[in-house]
Amino acid sequence: MIKLLFKFLIILGITLWAIKSNAANCKEESEINLINDLSTGFFRVDALNLRAGSGKQYCVQHVLKNVKGKKLLILGRHRNWRLTSFTGKNLWVHKSLISKNPFLPNINLELI
């Protein structure tokens, strides 16, 4: 019983350390040369992360769900990332998750 408890505590400790160390590796702010590019777009996917900066190394600030086809305002860009505003914060989304055209559902038509 003591061996089982000891194994559990070791695994729990390693798990908590890994979670904390991974969260600490993300950057909180972005210092880049932003290109102002005011435009609109539409989300291509249903769920996505909004980040503090223009890259995966930046912390996820918010997770959006049920947004496929919804419109967003693009404030600027840096490489493959687009700056948008959400809940009063400027946050970043990857351009592959945005479309210039609204989402159109697939319609299967049968020819008679």
C-alpha positions as CSV (number, residue, x, y, z in Angstrom):
1,M,0.0,0.0,0.0
2,I,2.8,2.4,0.9
3,K,4.6,1.6,-2.5
4,L,1.4,2.4,-4.4
5,L,0.9,5.7,-2.5
6,F,4.6,6.6,-3.1
7,K,4.2,5.9,-6.9
8,F,1.1,8.0,-7.0
9,L,2.8,11.0,-5.3
10,I,5.8,10.8,-7.6
11,I,3.5,10.7,-10.7
12,L,1.4,13.6,-9.3
13,G,4.6,15.6,-8.6
14,I,6.0,15.1,-12.1
15,T,2.6,16.0,-13.7
16,L,2.3,19.2,-11.7
17,W,5.9,20.2,-12.4
18,A,5.4,19.5,-16.2
19,I,2.2,21.6,-16.2
20,K,3.8,24.5,-14.4
21,S,7.0,24.5,-16.4
22,N,5.1,24.4,-19.7
23,A,2.9,27.3,-18.7
24,A,6.0,29.3,-17.6
25,N,7.6,28.9,-21.0
26,C,5.0,31.1,-22.8
27,K,5.7,34.7,-23.4
28,E,3.2,37.3,-22.0
29,E,3.7,40.2,-24.5
30,S,4.6,40.7,-28.1
31,E,7.2,43.3,-29.2
32,I,7.1,43.2,-33.0
33,N,6.9,45.6,-35.9
34,L,3.1,45.6,-36.6
35,I,1.9,46.3,-40.1
36,N,-1.4,48.2,-39.8
37,D,-3.9,46.4,-42.0
38,L,-7.5,47.2,-41.1
39,S,-9.8,44.6,-42.6
40,T,-12.4,42.0,-41.8
41,G,-12.4,38.2,-41.9
42,F,-14.4,35.2,-40.9
43,F,-13.3,32.3,-38.6
44,R,-12.7,29.1,-40.6
45,V,-12.9,26.8,-37.5
46,D,-15.2,26.3,-34.6
47,A,-12.6,26.6,-31.8
48,L,-9.3,28.5,-31.6
49,N,-6.8,30.1,-29.3
50,L,-6.2,33.9,-29.1
51,R,-2.6,34.6,-28.1
52,A,-0.7,37.4,-26.4
53,G,1.7,37.6,-29.4
54,S,2.3,36.6,-32.9
55,G,3.5,33.1,-32.4
56,K,2.9,29.8,-30.6
57,Q,5.5,30.7,-28.0
58,Y,3.0,33.4,-26.7
59,C,0.5,32.5,-24.0
60,V,-3.1,31.7,-24.9
61,Q,-5.2,34.5,-23.5
62,H,-8.6,33.2,-24.5
63,V,-10.1,30.2,-26.2
64,L,-13.0,30.9,-28.6
65,K,-15.6,28.2,-29.3
66,N,-18.6,28.1,-31.7
67,V,-17.1,30.8,-33.9
68,K,-17.0,29.2,-37.4
69,G,-18.3,31.7,-39.9
70,K,-18.4,34.6,-37.5
71,K,-16.9,37.9,-38.5
72,L,-13.8,39.5,-36.9
73,L,-12.1,42.8,-37.3
74,I,-8.4,42.5,-38.2
75,L,-6.3,45.4,-36.9
76,G,-2.9,44.5,-38.2
77,R,-0.6,41.7,-39.1
78,H,2.9,40.3,-38.5
79,R,4.1,37.4,-40.7
80,N,1.4,34.7,-40.5
81,W,-0.5,36.2,-37.6
82,R,-3.4,38.7,-37.4
83,L,-4.1,41.1,-34.6
84,T,-7.7,41.4,-33.4
85,S,-9.4,42.9,-30.4
86,F,-11.4,40.8,-27.9
87,T,-12.8,41.9,-24.6
88,G,-10.7,45.1,-24.7
89,K,-7.4,43.3,-25.4
90,N,-5.4,43.1,-28.6
91,L,-4.8,39.4,-29.2
92,W,-3.4,37.3,-32.1
93,V,-4.8,34.6,-34.3
94,H,-3.0,32.6,-37.0
95,K,-4.1,33.5,-40.5
96,S,-4.8,29.9,-41.5
97,L,-7.8,30.1,-39.1
98,I,-9.3,33.1,-40.9
99,S,-11.0,33.4,-44.3
100,K,-11.8,36.5,-46.3
101,N,-15.2,34.9,-47.3
102,P,-18.0,33.9,-44.9
103,F,-18.6,30.3,-44.1
104,L,-21.0,28.7,-46.5
105,P,-22.4,25.3,-45.5
106,N,-22.1,22.4,-47.9
107,I,-25.4,21.7,-49.6
108,N,-25.9,18.3,-51.3
109,L,-28.3,18.6,-54.2
110,E,-29.7,15.6,-55.9
111,L,-30.3,15.9,-59.6
112,I,-33.6,14.4,-60.7
